[in-house]
Amino acid sequence: MSDAQLLAAHASGDARAFSELLGRHYDHLWQTARRTSYTPEDAADALQEALLNAHRTAATFRADAAVRSWLHRIVVNACLDRIRRNKARPTVPLPEDDQHEPSHPRDAMTDRETSMAIEDALFTLSPEQRAAVVAVDLEGYSVAEAAALLGIPEGTVKSRCARARHRLAQELSYLQAGRNQIDANEV
């Protein structure tokens, strides 16, 4: 069955249809929530809220977009809602005690530091800019697809991505400077 048929079957009362639909798209939706949220906990909570919302509102699906796009948009909106709520009630995370050592310290450590720097830089962006740049640059959606997913005009996606990329370039410029220094030392 297609995604749209599964969603229609769920809306008609098929108890297994929604579960099968989630099986197809859960990994993508989790990655979307994780990239849009500040913490894994917020991502998990937002994803749960989004899936409950999709489960309840399946009958309102108009089929003017793909089911995956519809689900993606619900997840992004849930993440943005959670970010707004958290601004009103900030929390301080507990320190993590379980640190794991990488198997190849130098390469793995450098890769992990770069990954953490990029993740930190993403969270210097506004939630709207982050959602746009994640959709286009990390998830590979076209500008038109991202606009449909986020419910905004294509020009807004382009401008948010441009501003986000400029900000990321500023935030991450020290990484390139460090690589240039390493290259110069190796010569």
Secondary structure in CASP SS format (residue, H / E / C, confidence):
PFRMAT SS
TARGET T0000
AUTHOR 0000-0000-0000
METHOD secondary structure of the structure
MODEL  1
M C 1.00
S C 1.00
D H 1.00
A H 1.00
Q H 1.00
L H 1.00
L H 1.00
A H 1.00
A H 1.00
H H 1.00
A H 1.00
S C 1.00
G C 1.00
D C 1.00
A C 1.00
R C 1.00
A H 1.00
F H 1.00
S H 1.00
E H 1.00
L H 1.00
L H 1.00
G H 1.00
R H 1.00
H H 1.00
Y H 1.00
D H 1.00
H H 1.00
L H 1.00
W H 1.00
Q H 1.00
T H 1.00
A H 1.00
R H 1.00
R H 1.00
T H 1.00
S C 1.00
Y C 1.00
T C 1.00
P H 1.00
E H 1.00
D H 1.00
A H 1.00
A H 1.00
D H 1.00
A H 1.00
L H 1.00
Q H 1.00
E H 1.00
A H 1.00
L H 1.00
L H 1.00
N H 1.00
A H 1.00
H H 1.00
R H 1.00
T H 1.00
A H 1.00
A H 1.00
T H 1.00
F C 1.00
R C 1.00
A C 1.00
D C 1.00
A C 1.00
A C 1.00
V H 1.00
R H 1.00
S H 1.00
W H 1.00
L H 1.00
H H 1.00
R H 1.00
I H 1.00
V H 1.00
V H 1.00
N H 1.00
A H 1.00
C H 1.00
L H 1.00
D H 1.00
R H 1.00
I H 1.00
R H 1.00
R H 1.00
N H 1.00
K H 1.00
A H 1.00
R C 1.00
P C 1.00
T C 1.00
V C 1.00
P C 1.00
L C 1.00
P C 1.00
E C 1.00
D C 1.00
D C 1.00
Q C 1.00
H C 1.00
E C 1.00
P C 1.00
S C 1.00
H C 1.00
P H 1.00
R H 1.00
D H 1.00
A H 1.00
M H 1.00
T H 1.00
D H 1.00
R H 1.00
E H 1.00
T H 1.00
S H 1.00
M H 1.00
A H 1.00
I H 1.00
E H 1.00
D H 1.00
A H 1.00
L H 1.00
F C 1.00
T C 1.00
L C 1.00
S C 1.00
P H 1.00
E H 1.00
Q H 1.00
R H 1.00
A H 1.00
A H 1.00
V H 1.00
V H 1.00
A H 1.00
V H 1.00
D H 1.00
L H 1.00
E C 1.00
G C 1.00
Y C 1.00
S C 1.00
V H 1.00
A H 1.00
E H 1.00
A H 1.00
A H 1.00
A H 1.00
L H 1.00
L H 1.00
G C 1.00
I C 1.00
P C 1.00
E H 1.00
G H 1.00
T H 1.00
V H 1.00
K H 1.00
S H 1.00
R H 1.00
C H 1.00
A H 1.00
R H 1.00
A H 1.00
R H 1.00
H H 1.00
R H 1.00
L H 1.00
A H 1.00
Q H 1.00
E H 1.00
L C 1.00
S H 1.00
Y H 1.00
L H 1.00
Q H 1.00
A H 1.00
G H 1.00
R H 1.00
N H 1.00
Q H 1.00
I H 1.00
D H 1.00
A H 1.00
N H 1.00
E H 1.00
V C 1.00
END
